[in-house]
């Protein structure tokens, strides 16, 4: 009888300990998720702010190119060059604005925190990727236009090639600076999101 009572007490104690351990584990898990959500809220807000600045700059350039287009009616090559650049930057502005709108740091929709972070990561990465693509297209257009202008002004092929080479070096330097600036502004924040995604996947 004593042994049976002792077994019952041990079983009850074990169940109580297991329940407390499980509840503590769930509480610890929830605290980690809350910390990740709080940190991610500010990280995504900063990424959205960076995208908004890009949208503003692209819109300003699109406006400048569009105004310049109508000032180049006498030069058909220049007219079409600035018109294409205007269209390119308008499209870029709209795309970035679309990605800006898609980024969500409120965590109020039906998606889980993990799904939300994955969507935000994909959104910011696609925005930066498309920015590189239209940046390359803009560089090609600029080089073609500079070549056209230099060919009309210069008297020798050597002078045209030298000017184009210098301009190409300047473009490459500007490209590297832009990439470094993007990495500095967005790189660490994207890395934070990816690390939080890994943490949440480990908690699942």
HULINMO-V474679 format. One line per field, one symbol per residue. psi: psi as a letter, one per 20 degrees, with the letter a starting at -180 (. if undefined). burial: I if it has 24 or more other C-alpha atoms within 12 Angstrom, else O. A space follows every 50 residues. Layout:
psi = ???
burial = ???
This chain:
psi = ghgghhgggggggghgggggggghghggghgghhggggghghghhhghgg hgggggghgghggghgghgiikhhohghghghgghggghgggggghhghg hhpojhliaiqrgghghgghghghhhghghggghgggggggggggggggh hhhqiqhggggggggghgggggghggggghgggghhghhhhgghhhgggh hhh.
burial = OOOOOOOOOOOOOOOOOOOOOOOOOOOOOOOOIOOIIOOIIOIIIIIIII IIOIIOOIIOIIOOIIOOIOOOOOOOOIOOIIIIIIIIIIOIIIIIIOII OIIIIIIOOOOOIIOIIIIIIOIIIOIIOOIOOIIOOIIOIIIOIIIOOO OOOOOOOOOOOOOIOOOOOOOOOOOOOOOOOIOOIIOOIIIIIIOIIOOI OOOO
